[in-house]
Amino acid sequence: MKQRLGLVSLVVREYDEALAFFVGKLGFVVVEDSDVPEQSKRWVVVAPPGASESRLLLARASSPEQASRVGSQTGGRVFLFLYTDDFWRDYERYEAAGVEFVRPPRKEPYGTVAVFKDLYGNLWDLLQPKR
């Protein structure tokens, strides 16, 4: 048996503002952006550059309950872990793009890590694992 997580759904306010952050600031690539007119929504999937299996579904909040979760899908814990092959390249690029880091870079036994916020306030680890 072989299984994998293909998509992680991230609840967002609006598609275009989410794309501006994930594509414009983080450098993710758009895998799919299709209209779903019968549901009045879009199917928007992005992925980090070079990613082959992990992808992020940008899901616009469609109810007050969903909207209340935007930016706090994990109650303030780090939500997603973005692995990189060059921590300092990405850290410097993100800082220059205005990405807000809430914990500075540090070396840990498992690698080099810093915590940043996405445009909604969800926390992410930028992590270069030790080899």
C-alpha positions, -999 to 999 in steps of 0.1 A, spaced: 0 0 0 12 35 -8 -5 67 4 5 103 4 -11 137 13 -17 155 -20 -34 187 -9 -37 206 23 -66 231 24 -60 266 36 -90 287 42 -85 322 27 -105 354 25 -101 360 -12 -83 340 -40 -64 369 -56 -50 383 -24 -39 348 -14 -22 343 -48 -5 376 -45 11 364 -12 19 328 -20 30 333 -56 41 370 -54 60 369 -21 68 332 -14 75 323 -51 50 294 -51 38 282 -86 1 280 -96 -7 244 -104 -43 250 -112 -68 279 -111 -101 268 -125 -136 282 -121 -163 260 -105 -194 280 -115 -219 256 -101 -205 262 -66 -195 299 -71 -159 292 -64 -125 285 -79 -102 255 -75 -69 272 -68 -38 250 -61 -3 263 -55 29 245 -47 64 255 -36 89 256 -64 103 221 -71 76 203 -51 63 172 -66 38 158 -41 28 185 -16 3 212 -27 -18 238 -11 -55 243 -20 -65 279 -14 -101 276 -3 -121 308 -1 -142 309 31 -178 305 21 -196 308 55 -192 329 86 -179 299 104 -152 293 78 -143 330 77 -138 329 115 -110 303 110 -90 324 84 -56 330 100 -61 306 129 -66 272 116 -44 257 143 -52 280 172 -18 298 171 5 269 166 28 266 137 6 253 109 28 243 80 65 235 76 81 248 44 113 228 38 141 244 17 174 234 3 189 268 11 176 285 42 195 318 39 185 323 2 148 320 10 150 338 43 166 368 27 143 368 -3 112 366 20 124 394 42 130 416 11 95 408 0 81 420 33 72 386 48 70 390 86 92 367 107 80 363 142 109 341 154 144 348 142 166 322 125 182 296 148 201 264 145 184 234 160 195 198 162 171 191 133 182 221 111 180 258 106 146 273 112 126 306 115 89 312 119 70 335 96 33 346 93 14 343 61 -9 372 51 -36 359 74 -15 353 105 -10 315 102 24 305 114 49 286 92 83 272 98 109 279 71 132 249 77 163 236 61 166 201 77 200 188 86 213 162 63 
